[in-house]
Amino acid sequence: MTVEKVVYQSKKIKDENGLLKLVSRIVCIDCKIVNSDGESIVVPHHSKELVPLSIVVKGNAEVYKFINREDPYKNY
């Protein structure tokens, strides 16, 4: 799986002074995968579904801690 692109949503909001400002947020991350037929398809993922490789190589228990934002990943 590879990251194809990050999808953002932008909108204008009023700040505390009543001025309009543009803000953006991540909607999803489009990842390219190869299905069982050998075709490349793009599948959207929530950003919390993706786990850094440095954590994955530590094993399932570490991935579980990351996904559930347990120590040491509370502020990740």
matplotlib code that plots the C-alpha trace (Angstrom):
import matplotlib.pyplot as plt

x = [0.0, 1.3, -0.1, -1.6, -2.6, -4.0, -7.5, -8.3, -11.6, -11.4, -13.9, -14.1, -15.0, -15.3, -12.5, -13.0, -12.8, -15.5, -13.0, -13.3, -10.3, -9.7, -9.2, -8.4, -8.7, -7.8, -10.8, -9.0, -5.8, -6.1, -4.0, -3.2, -3.4, -3.3, -6.4, -6.5, -6.9, -3.7, -5.5, -4.4, -7.2, -7.4, -9.0, -9.7, -8.4, -9.0, -5.7, -5.9, -6.1, -2.6, 0.2, 3.8, 6.2, 8.5, 5.6, 4.4, 7.9, 7.6, 4.7, 0.9, 0.9, 2.7, 0.2, -2.7, -1.1, -0.7, -4.3, -5.8, -3.4, -2.0, 1.4, 3.7, 1.5, -1.0, 0.1, 1.2]
y = [0.0, 3.5, 6.9, 8.5, 11.8, 13.6, 14.9, 18.2, 20.1, 23.9, 26.4, 30.0, 30.6, 33.8, 34.2, 35.9, 39.3, 38.5, 38.3, 35.5, 33.1, 30.0, 26.8, 23.3, 19.8, 16.4, 14.4, 11.2, 9.8, 8.0, 4.9, 2.8, -1.0, -3.9, -6.1, -9.9, -9.5, -7.5, -4.2, -1.0, 0.7, 3.8, 3.2, 6.1, 5.7, 7.7, 9.2, 7.3, 4.0, 4.4, 3.3, 4.5, 1.7, 2.3, 1.2, -1.7, -3.4, -3.5, -5.9, -6.2, -5.1, -1.8, -1.2, -1.7, 0.9, 3.3, 2.9, 3.3, 6.2, 4.5, 5.4, 6.4, 7.5, 9.7, 12.9, 11.4]
z = [0.0, -0.8, 0.0, -3.2, -1.8, 1.3, 0.8, 2.5, 3.0, 3.3, 4.5, 5.7, 9.4, 11.4, 14.0, 17.4, 15.8, 13.3, 10.4, 7.8, 7.6, 5.6, 7.5, 6.3, 7.7, 6.6, 5.3, 4.4, 3.0, -0.4, -0.5, -3.6, -3.1, -5.4, -5.2, -5.7, -9.4, -9.7, -10.3, -8.6, -6.8, -4.6, -1.2, 1.3, 4.8, 8.0, 9.1, 12.4, 10.5, 9.3, 11.6, 11.1, 9.9, 12.9, 15.2, 13.0, 13.1, 16.9, 16.7, 17.2, 20.9, 20.0, 17.1, 19.6, 21.9, 19.0, 17.7, 21.2, 22.0, 25.1, 26.6, 25.0, 22.1, 24.0, 22.3, 19.0]

ax = plt.figure().add_subplot(projection="3d")
ax.plot(x, y, z, "-o")
ax.set_aspect("equal")
plt.show()
